[in-house]
Structures are given as structure tokens and as C-alpha cells.
Amino acid sequence: MNHRPGTRHVGRLTGALLLGALVLGAGASAAAMTSATASSRVHLTLWENYGTEANATATTNLVRAFERRHPDITISVVSQPASNYFSLLQAAAISRTGPDLAVMWTGLFTLQYKSYLQNLKPYVPVADLARMEGLRWTANNFNTATGPYVIPLEDQFYIGFYNKALFAKAHVAGPPTTWSQLMADCQKFKAARITCLYYGAGSQNLGAEFYPWYDLSYLMIGQYSLAQWEGLYNGSIPWSSPGVAAQLTRWHQLYADGYTNKNVITSVGSLVAFGRDKAAMLIKGNWDTAQLYHELGRNLGTFVPPFSTRPMRGVVQFPGDGFSMTSYSQHKAQAALFLQYLTTPAAGRIVAASGLIPDVKGVATTNPVNQAMLTFSARDGLTQFPMLDNVTAPDVVTAGSKLMPELLAGEVSVKSALTQMHQAWQQLPATERGRSWGTYKAQ
């Protein structure tokens, strides 16, 4: 989730510094830390991969607020490239030269990289952890009782955005709710010379092509229940199965019928294009809400991508990422103080002010479009799904990230792409495709 290497913010070394030798025993928390000599300034490093999205702004603001509370601790925020972020983090862990704190994706990504992450149960008090949503997706076996490895930054949606002004121009009453409505509406937009759905790389810069797992999550929600999703993980529902193929065939048809931009493979400005009225609909993450709302204002609407023959009954709502402490950090007590701070209402309000949905219970989002997502999710009784890429073996995610854009553009057939996806799954070690997500164990 990032776009360039470098240092985004270096904390100020100010104030009387009172941290001395400190040992946190088993069961101790960072809250028990006491001050000692005035000569031990502590400097932490935090790596993030957020690029230009609102999460980067939130991170900088959280660090500044934390430093004001703890003038004896400073944090340098280092922006790493998203395309190889985890490789960099892993290499730094081997040499023990990495950061004290790092952005970490939840779900199987947490389990994959937990060998160099610190379990936070001894460091963050239970009462503070209880304020956070979705901690199960950051713990061993997805069991909160075992202790989290990540403190989530926000409550995230993969979601559809639409331009109300362009809908009115094309005489489309509102966002579609099924495949058939989507195709009919796209035909109207095409007749009005408006691109129906726009695809291209965006703020995350996860690769040269658009990130397909936003769409793929909804394509699989439209075909399978949440319980059945584990079949995609354990192989009981192969990626080459007819149900998966049927959904992706319909998805490719959007491109084949001229309902998307022609340059889906090469476009790098999807947010800019949508914000400048170049397309009626866009499928992204809610971390882009603030930018789009700034550009479109009240013309920005949100909807559940309608990749189903019946109205969708699920929505991707999930604590997709947050911050972890590395197991080799030399300043765990101080790093834990920052993670503990993230659980507070004050931190939640900073997240909200950045245009995101706070993960801290009881802290509301300040953005009306984000609130609309929360409202229809609760009002319509939608099943909350995780992000499919966070509960799919990372090697399969990598294969899909390459193959799915090519499939949409017709550069590879549905059959060939899904055969290669299935082959990527078959090549996984047995420990990475167990009966359930919680049994995943990276080699």
C-alpha cells in the first residue's frame, strides 16, 4: 500500500527524557513502564506502505500526536514501496535491521509473517484491546484469546463508488444490484458516451496494473457463502471450478462489450479519471473516500458491486491492516506504548479526521460517504466478508494479481487463467492449505 521509498516524517527529539532500564516480564504491559534517567532518548522507526492514500496522512498525524504525549520518544515514519514491501520487511527481519513498528496486513498475511512479529498480549492491556474491532483476524488460529499481532488502523471496505451526476445524465436511477441490471445500465452509459466502470492502478501502487482483488472479492461473494469461501482456501472449491469460471466470464464481458476503459492494463490514474467525471463507477477501497469526496462532493455515492444474479447479501468489511511490533525491536516497551495509544478514542478521532473509519469502538467516522457504507451494511443486514486476498494463500494472491487484469482485458482466457490459479494452489505446502484458514502455517 505505498508508492515511494523515503522518510515521510522524522519525530522531534524534545523534552526531558526519563526512560531508563526497563524489563517487561510475562504478563506485564507497556502501561506499567516507569521513567528513570534523563539521558535515555528513545528513537523508533515505523515502516508503512500506504502511498498517497488517507492512511498515510493518518499515520503521520498519529505519530505527531503520540510524540506530543511522549516527548521522550520519537518515531521516524519511513515510506516503503508497496510492490515489494513484504520482501523488504522479511529481508530486514533476517538481518534484524528492520523497524520497531511496521504496517502489517491482517488475515493470512499476519500468520505468514508472524515469525518476526511480537505477540501483543503481554504488552497491551486487555481493556485496551477490548476497544478494537476485528482482532480475531490478527491472532493465531484467528482466535482473539491467543493475543493479537496487529493493532488495526481502521475499519475498511472494498466498495463501489458512483458519480450521481453522470447517473442522472445517462438517466440511470441508481446503482445496479444484479448482473443483469449492471449490464443494462452499462449499455445506457455507453450510449451516453460515458465509461461505465473504470479500471487502473490507484493510490496503493501495488503493481503496474490495477489490483483485481477488490472485484474478485465481490465476484466470489456473488457465487459463494462466507462458509464456502474456506473451500477456495483449502481446495474443496478449486479455482478452476465452473462457479468461479462463470463469474469471471461475466466480468470479462464488461470489457468485451466496451463498458470499461480500453486501457485497463496500462492505466495508472483511475482515481483521477473517476474524480474528473470520466466514468460512472469505480471499485476501490474506502481509504480513497476522502480524496474522491473532495473532488465530487455530494455527487459521490457508494454501493455494493452487483456481481450476482440476485441482489448481493454480503459486503467486504474488515480490519485490513494496522501496525505491528517486530520481535527483534530493541525498544519494545516504547513501541508498545504507541500501539496502546492506537486503541484510544483520541487516536480514533485522528483516524476519522483523515477521512477513514476508525476501528476503535464508539468513535464515529466524519465522512458522510463512509457513514453511508456503515449505514447500509447494518440496515440491510449484509453479511460481513473479509477481504479475499487476506484469507487466500499469498502465493495464490500473487498469481491472481498478475492473471486477473489480463483476464479482464482478454489477454488470457478464463480457462487458462483459472488453471494457472489452481496450479499455484497445488504448489503450496500442505501447511498452507489446511482445512480452515486458522490452520495456515507459513514455511
C-alpha angles and dihedrals in degrees: 000000000000143000113203142017121245142082116299098185136001114203122237117255098222142138135031109316113218107168116123136169108323134180123192109203125203109298094014119128135216087246088071093061114125131201124245133159124018094229104068108092111180122213121191131190123215123193121205135175101198102122112192098333125117092262089072091055091047091050093052092047093047091052093050092049091048092051091053088056093044109033089172091065126062128186127204111207111211119195112216127191111267096215093070102013097125093047089054091047092049093048091049090051092054091053091036089231097116131107131291090232129027140179108252130186115230131234117037091353089066092048092046094055101031092108088083098032125091119237103237099208093099093044109044117052118246091239090058094047089052090066092064128088125224100013091148089078090060099051139081111280085000087279112138092205091069091064131258128266094197136046104212118235098205148348104262136201131196096213148159122251124199136189109235093197092056091046089056091046091054092042093243110150098210145323116314121251102196140034092257093051091046092053092046092049093046088055089056092049091049090052088052090050092247123133107241100205126013124209129188144110114296143180096318096059092204090160144335091281132052117283106252100193093085089064094034091057091058093041088059093042086056091055108031140035122242090257090052091052090078085065088067087054099045098036099248084118104040118212086237093058120127092246093057091043092052092054094047092047089058090046093053089049089067088065095038091054092051096250095129133052112281094232097061090139098049105030114115099173108066095138092047092049093049093044090054095054094258095131140025098221140023133182115214141119128292090246085081093055096095093054094045093045090051089055102038104024113182091000089072115097133172133218144165110263103252101224095147139087087232128039110289117259098187139065132192103244114155144136091253100178145358142148131305135188116233116238091231097051112132091209105050096148092055093042089051090054089060092049090048089051090056089065094060127100088238090060090044090056090053089052090050092049088056090062097259135117109255117233090209110104115249096018111115129214116249096210116092093211091053088048089053089057092051091046098053091041090058099031096050094043092236118181110245111233126192120239105278093224090055092058098038121088107268094237089056090047089054091051092048093048089060100038104041098063088049090049093052091050093047093244089125127025123249090243094050094045094049093045088056091047090053091048090053088054093048091054093058119108112256091250090062096056105042127150095280139018091253092061092063112125120178118222 
